[in-house]
Amino acid sequence: MDQSVAIQEALEREENCIIAVQCDVLFDNSTESRLLGLVESTQEHAIFIYTHRRMAITADDVSLEDIIPISLDFAVVEVSSPEELAVVGADTRVRISYQEEELELRLPFGSHSRCFLSEVNRAWSDVCKSPTQVPKFEWVNRYLKTIRGQEVFKHVPAPLIATLTKLNPERKQEKLSDKKGGLETQKGSNSATQKSRVHANPESLSSREDRDDLVRSSSHTPSNKAQILTMPQFGLRDTLIKCELLKNEELYTYLENFSFFLGTYNVNGQAPKESLRPWLSCTLNPPDMYCVGFQELDLSKEAFFFNDTPKELEWTKSVCEALHPDAKYALVKLVRLVGIMLIFYVKKEHAEFISEVEAETVGTGIMGRMGNKGAVAIRFCFHNSDICVVNSHLAAHIEEYERRNQDYKDICSRLLFRQLDPTQPPLPIMKHDVVLWLGDLNYRISDLDVDDVKELITKKDFGTLHSFDQLKQQIDKEAVFDGFVEGDIDFQPTYKYDTGSDKWDTSEKCRVPAWCDRILWKGKNIVQKHYQSHMALKTSDHKPVSSLLIIGIKRVNEEAYKKTFEEIVRNIDKMENECIPSVTLSKQEFHFDNVKFMEHRAQTLNLLNDGQVPCRFEFIQKPNELTYCKPWLTANPPTGFIPQGGSLDIDLEVFVNRSTAPELNFGKQNFEDILVLHLERGKDYFIAVTGNYLPSCYGTPIGLLCQLREPIQDMPLETLCELAEMSGDKNAVNAEKPLQIPKELWMMVDHLFRNAIKQEDIFQQPGLRSELGEIRDCLDTGMPDSLPGSNHSVAEALLLFLDALPDPVIPYAYYQQCLESCSDASQCEKVISMLPQCHQNVFNYLAAFLRELLKNSASNRLDLNIVATIFASLLLKSPAKQDFAEKRKTQEFFQHFLTQGPC
């Protein structure tokens, strides 16, 4: 559980809880559980000590007891005995002192405690660096009134106004009941297994996104070599024990079955109009878990562009009211991306066994960023099993099955969960014991006309019909969902119905019925009890689907665990610590030929541990460099552990994007790097990465592109470099008259004007990655003569071109003027007239093209807001991070040019 969430709620807006940890405070004759929060305000830090309920989730669950300012009078030292230090799994004992007061704590074993102590030490180090700047801690004063049962601080040494008071072990803690619909818990009780972040009721969701932002922005500073707190039980030894425990898991775990209810419902932008109980309470016995996914929660423009919708709370409330009446449930996590939402409930008696809860989202819409399509996911640990639940909404339209395949692969590669240990690489979806995947996957029934499909449905011949299902066909080809299982489908297709009825689509389009809404799983010890649709619900043009899975969850036998743990420690103790780790590298030179813009390339480096001991490796920074590699290069994983005799593959990946292309296009940065592979307690290995990058119009300035009459890859690099220097020199004289606009831009816009002016969902539906590569090659080489690919691919290629410009169409230097003049059309025109001629030409050319598109909005389904939102973000970029108000102003500025031509 992220305890900092509860503490943050208890703080004022000005204060920030950087990190929190649950620990035991040691008294003479007893120990009591407390929450410690490292709180920052006005660049000053203090440790806030809270009593807490068994599961501290909101501000109501914690009560402030003491405050320890981190000043020059503050100190923290480790007091673990040598015997305790010798045992890797032992807790850490530390003593915190402030002036004449002392407090002894026992922190739980693990990386989170290490992070907490590192952050505390960093805060204290900052104070020591400026001993003449005495902290005042005036902000602490308002919290002193909330500390109940204690005297007002009398011995206040100027200029401090707060000082440590002793904890009172005799203080009685009152019993509190949770909010309605939540868990009844005893304040002050403790469980070492409680790590989850569980919301007691849907009312606590109002600040959910703010809290998620807090959690994501909490930075864990790695342990500093010079820090006072040395923790020998963390590091290589810790990693080795974890690895051995994982390898021997069957010795101390056993399986216990739990029921998981999975549900998916595309609600077509509707508000809830009927009870969801026929769907969510369809099982005889209450399930242990609920994972409920929605798609198209809100189809409004506000939801699409600003990820804001009141329907989140409406549907969450409907779900809460429809859960099985024979059990009490707690809301563990809710995550939403535009209209894709996933809600995770658990029976209250299981809540304490949920840990390591994380949520992530990934958009697969236009440019791979828009969230109208994509996925949301929640991962968690239940007892000793790691589980990931994914809710996705893939590309629409019957012919777009390849795009759906690409969406699936993008989700798998891009959706990564951070780990509690910040030194560990992010966790992908497939690195879990169990993966549950649900959603509107949008695969259709092909090669049958609508009448044949309906006839098979009438006959209930779902087996024959299923053989024409695109998802089944793609799985059979191993194109998607490799290793996943889907139960037998013995219900009629769930799409498309006339809203409010059970009638098939009677609109002009008369969609072919399809099983768009699906539930699949991957993992061992899983049995499906039911898989069905729910025809009783008529709110949407889809029918909801549910599946009940019985999953064998790994539980820990504590006695067997202790025995296994002790045996592992004994074996480790037998190792010769003096042995220096060593590895053999498969090779130390890697060359990448002809790397292209936004083309992923990878080669594999194999590490073989041929030493006498396990080893930990890490790619480290070179002197005077901020990162271990150039921004276009990645080593995956960048750090890791290799057991004795084991081996590991590391992918060396290169990928040139809009931020790295400009430097590479004209040789300002060479395509080469040296990686330093460091072995803990061992030597360093040097790995050379070289290659050549093919210049591209992507990432090339507008002014320079206007100088190029030939394809960029036909130009010698020396000529490109000379032209680049001339374009930056205002006094340089070019012998040849420049083009009015870049020919590459003209090719794309002209193609769209001739072929896609009435294309449905143009600039809203993504293209195919393979086609984007073909279009890039055509623009860069001049072959073939006309652009390949679909209209959607050309449209996305245009957006990517604009996004990759080093200086936007409206250069950064004019950004502020645009904001200031956004409400006055004539002033907006004046700003555009001041732009460099080539930038002015491009702006006017694009605006004229977009006005033509809007004249055909009845066919292409574009409107003024969509066009302004998409293109303003590309043509008028902020040189710094853009806030919501500025985003609105850029759209207002650009709208003037979409409603009328230039004056």
Secondary structure as GFF3:
##gff-version 3
##sequence-region A 1 903
A	DSSP	alpha_helix	4	10	.	.	.	ID=ss1
A	DSSP	beta_strand	16	26	.	.	.	ID=ss2
A	DSSP	beta_strand	31	41	.	.	.	ID=ss3
A	DSSP	beta_strand	44	52	.	.	.	ID=ss4
A	DSSP	three_ten_helix	59	61	.	.	.	ID=ss5
A	DSSP	beta_strand	62	69	.	.	.	ID=ss6
A	DSSP	beta_strand	74	78	.	.	.	ID=ss7
A	DSSP	alpha_helix	82	86	.	.	.	ID=ss8
A	DSSP	beta_strand	92	98	.	.	.	ID=ss9
A	DSSP	beta_strand	101	107	.	.	.	ID=ss10
A	DSSP	alpha_helix	111	129	.	.	.	ID=ss11
A	DSSP	three_ten_helix	138	140	.	.	.	ID=ss12
A	DSSP	alpha_helix	141	144	.	.	.	ID=ss13
A	DSSP	three_ten_helix	202	207	.	.	.	ID=ss14
A	DSSP	alpha_helix	208	217	.	.	.	ID=ss15
A	DSSP	alpha_helix	236	247	.	.	.	ID=ss16
A	DSSP	three_ten_helix	249	251	.	.	.	ID=ss17
A	DSSP	beta_strand	253	266	.	.	.	ID=ss18
A	DSSP	alpha_helix	277	280	.	.	.	ID=ss19
A	DSSP	beta_strand	289	295	.	.	.	ID=ss20
A	DSSP	alpha_helix	301	306	.	.	.	ID=ss21
A	DSSP	alpha_helix	311	322	.	.	.	ID=ss22
A	DSSP	beta_strand	329	337	.	.	.	ID=ss23
A	DSSP	beta_strand	340	347	.	.	.	ID=ss24
A	DSSP	three_ten_helix	348	353	.	.	.	ID=ss25
A	DSSP	beta_strand	354	363	.	.	.	ID=ss26
A	DSSP	three_ten_helix	366	368	.	.	.	ID=ss27
A	DSSP	beta_strand	374	382	.	.	.	ID=ss28
A	DSSP	beta_strand	385	393	.	.	.	ID=ss29
A	DSSP	alpha_helix	401	414	.	.	.	ID=ss30
A	DSSP	beta_strand	416	417	.	.	.	ID=ss31
A	DSSP	beta_strand	427	428	.	.	.	ID=ss32
A	DSSP	beta_strand	434	440	.	.	.	ID=ss33
A	DSSP	alpha_helix	450	458	.	.	.	ID=ss34
A	DSSP	alpha_helix	462	466	.	.	.	ID=ss35
A	DSSP	alpha_helix	470	476	.	.	.	ID=ss36
A	DSSP	beta_strand	517	522	.	.	.	ID=ss37
A	DSSP	beta_strand	526	533	.	.	.	ID=ss38
A	DSSP	beta_strand	545	556	.	.	.	ID=ss39
A	DSSP	alpha_helix	558	573	.	.	.	ID=ss40
A	DSSP	beta_strand	583	585	.	.	.	ID=ss41
A	DSSP	beta_strand	589	595	.	.	.	ID=ss42
A	DSSP	beta_strand	601	609	.	.	.	ID=ss43
A	DSSP	beta_strand	615	620	.	.	.	ID=ss44
A	DSSP	beta_strand	633	636	.	.	.	ID=ss45
A	DSSP	beta_strand	639	642	.	.	.	ID=ss46
A	DSSP	beta_strand	647	654	.	.	.	ID=ss47
A	DSSP	alpha_helix	661	665	.	.	.	ID=ss48
A	DSSP	beta_strand	672	679	.	.	.	ID=ss49
A	DSSP	beta_strand	684	693	.	.	.	ID=ss50
A	DSSP	alpha_helix	702	705	.	.	.	ID=ss51
A	DSSP	three_ten_helix	712	714	.	.	.	ID=ss52
A	DSSP	alpha_helix	717	727	.	.	.	ID=ss53
A	DSSP	alpha_helix	743	755	.	.	.	ID=ss54
A	DSSP	alpha_helix	769	781	.	.	.	ID=ss55
A	DSSP	alpha_helix	791	804	.	.	.	ID=ss56
A	DSSP	three_ten_helix	812	814	.	.	.	ID=ss57
A	DSSP	alpha_helix	815	820	.	.	.	ID=ss58
A	DSSP	alpha_helix	825	833	.	.	.	ID=ss59
A	DSSP	alpha_helix	837	855	.	.	.	ID=ss60
A	DSSP	alpha_helix	857	860	.	.	.	ID=ss61
A	DSSP	alpha_helix	864	875	.	.	.	ID=ss62
A	DSSP	alpha_helix	884	899	.	.	.	ID=ss63
###
